[in-house]
């Protein structure tokens, strides 16, 4: 089992089986569906720009097929998912690099470690593996709707440890820290103007840094007085879309009125957006260096702790949404999360959901109830 997207070891690509379609009428199978080995090349091709991530998921699929068999994509069960989880937690970290195990197949390694004492895999590692397969099956359900694929990994969960470093997560910014950050960002030097706009959008929409860095002018929409952002991995003009974390990240998110009125060096966000034309990118900054730059700035402003970063804005968004009682299904979709256990209005057709302006208006009503005093203060200046 791969330990993560970094430092992975090569695994033989999955090749399609000679007979990719099962026979009609197989017990428990809704109808003809391709085998897992037959569909992965399509997944690999669609996400060719995310080679590292695809290689990681391909390794996970390789192990799933080894454990549960190369089945039609609609025939995998929760029992198969649990078998995978049990295997992922039963082997030592980086077991394929261990001299005593690296020559063994996955089933052989599982037998060999019985009775052995070793450190368990990190929670984050196993969580990432289950999440990777969960996202793959979400994609399968969307792309092969006629096969009625269910996601067996939706109900498989790990018990999160309470006393290890794995439990560490980013904290939301405390109110004094937010005040210091946005006071500085209201009048930044020219080199930090883009950082200011990214921060405003990060706090007011709950979007990931990687998402806001990729916004193009064409992604900004307006409907019935609502200014919103389309987070999409496909563009109408044929250009490559955003590289999003997963399919549920496809969504439309209204921009809070306080954010539109926030002034950076005297210019409001609404004015900044109105000045952009065409399909050009709003920002020139990439997410990884921007995250590091942001951390350096807030450290200098005495607003940094060991557990805060740009991602903390996302946690502030969640905290505020919960405080004012935004329904969980609304909050989860605004943040780009899957509605686990709930089909939602459009099931897993996220593009159709993102285009529903009636749904956008309903979500906007909730989002506008959020109170962002640190943004509203600038709007009055």
Helices and strands as residue ranges (DSSP letters): H 36-46, G 48-50, H 51-68, H 78-90, G 95-97, H 106-112, H 123-143, G 145-147, G 165-167, H 175-185, G 190-192, H 193-205, H 209-212, G 217-219, E 220-223, E 226-231, G 247-249, E 251-254, H 257-260, E 263-264, E 267-268, H 269-274, H 287-300, H 312-324, H 328-334, H 350-354, H 357-367, H 373-379
